[in-house]
Amino acid sequence: MNRPDSRSDTTEAPLWHMVPLADYQRPARPAADAVRSGFFGLFRGERQRTPAGQLVAEEELRQPSVDLLNMLAGWPDWRDPIPALEQTLSDIASSDAGPHRIRTVVGAPYSGTRETVRLWAEQRQWPVVAPPTPERILAQDESWLDAIAGDDGPPLVIAELEHCMLRHPFGLAFLRRLLDRLRASPRPCLIATNSWTWAYLTATMGLGDGMATPVTLQAFDADRLARWFGQLVGCDGPVLFRQANDGAHVLSSASKAGADPADTQRLDKRSSFVARLAGYSRGIAGLAWGIWRQSLEAALGEEVALGQAEDEAAAEQRVIWVRPWSQIHHRALPADADLDALLVLHALLIHGGLAAGALTTVLAALGARAPAVLRSLAAHGIVEEHQGRWQVTPLGYPAAREAIESEGLMVDGL
């Protein structure tokens, strides 16, 4: 599938850019959305109704096939942020000993930060350290530490610091030894870490002391989010995304190079969907993308029109309908979720996901309750098991984060 490269756009500011962590700016969330979500709204999802006067009848809409969905909202290419990373960290390989020798990139869950750092390192043929297993961490396995102790060579890359620690006395002692070795070595090092891990380790052991200022990918505001979604469309010619209830313009792929934006200019009514999505997702690319995909609907026959569209008349029919924001099914925690559930979610976020056995180690007080809590959260789409680790799902993250913050537990800064 061919699609324009966001890096080739010379008329607009780059979609991706990095900023010091303290300069991260979340897009504003409309007050009505914040009030409606509230504490109780997180635990009890409201039944959404189709309003009277719906522009496109429900029976005429359907969930797009996987192929059509991939054409409309293709998977993010995490190579796209690499230029922003290179611009910010261009001196890492040649910097002298000192605070700039160890550089840190902090990323919110599903921001693509870990994937981008790994891809950049692979391009430059820098060694990426595979994290130790929880068993090796708890055993204080010195052989893993010895394997990364070389003082010579290209920058060493730790792409997932969150998987090199456990919130346990032995786990934190292991991490301290790792950091001591990195600080003692003259070899440059690039560390990528989950924003929750960074917040926890900064508060408990002063992780950033003596290091250069951490950087992060700037949050997506509504304008950049709309441009990005337009560039993820994989078919030739413009596709217009309109709100299903009133036909309001959501966005268009006409911003792609060579496309005619005439259709977009003729539409006066604008939807607030993307602005509300930016606020709800906190400007985190992967979260916004996941919600965007689930909001898309196609009228019967639309897949054929998108696949053919060999003339101008066919191209003008390329309209994809977007479910109104009020009808989006947002994940909600179980109605009986208690402090144990929040502690499980908190531990999963701090560690970037945990195997069931490691979760029991970290939350020993939960004992035999942990599996039941995981099953309940999984049934509501808040957590899932992926590659042996339980983790908070992209669609479940907003509800999980807000519930954790409402309880007064530590949250990340992004």
Protein Blocks (a to p, Z undefined) as FASTA:
>chain_A
ZZddfklpmkbccfbdcddfklpccddddfklmmmnommlmmmccdddddehiabafklg
ccddfklmmmmmccddfklmmmmmmmmmmmmmmpccdjklpccddddehklmmmmmmmmm
mmnopacdddddfklmmnopaklmmmmmpfgdcddddfblmlmcccdfklmmmmmmmmmm
mmmpmbdcdddddfklmmmmmmmnommgoiacddddddddfklmmmmmmmmpcbecjddd
ddfklopafbdcklpghiafklmmmpmbdcfklmmmmmmnnopaklmmmmmmmmpccdeh
klmmmmnomafklmmmmccddddfklpccddddfklcfklmmmmmmmmmnopaafklmmm
mmmmnmmmmmmmmmmmmmnopacceehiacddfklmmmmmmmmmmnopacdfZZ
